[in-house]
Amino acid sequence: MKKVWFLAAVFLAGLGVVIGNRMSTEAMGVVVGVVLGVAASIPMVLIILLFLARRDKKEEERRQAAYPPVIVVSGGGQPQPMRMPYLTPPANYGGDGQRTFTLIGDEDTVSIDSGRRGGIL
């Protein structure tokens, strides 16, 4: 295994020398700048990842410790009907259960209600 790493290092060094001899000084400056810029950003990225991991861990601990589990126990009695005492039926509410409709502006057609003309909407 050490032999493979040694051969890879020798190959990369030889490749670097060949490419370095063929490049102009301006191109070499660009390549060196890019490599050093990427190398300079690695520690900052590691620090940011470390802080984010700590924050997520603290949030998870706080979330777990903040509220006890909710347990809902339903009673064994009769369920109560839902009542709305503040809502009363309207005064013109027809108790017969039939609805009538009047089409406005379409007098040539037959009314939807077969028995009565007009009604509540």
Secondary structure, 3 states (H helix, E strand, C coil): CHHHHHHHHHHHHHHHHHHHHHCCHHHHHHHHHHHHHHHHHHHHHHHHHHHHHHHHHHHHHHHHHHCCCCCCCCCCCCCCCCCCCCCCCCCCCCCCCCCCCCCCCCCCCCCCCCCCCCCCC
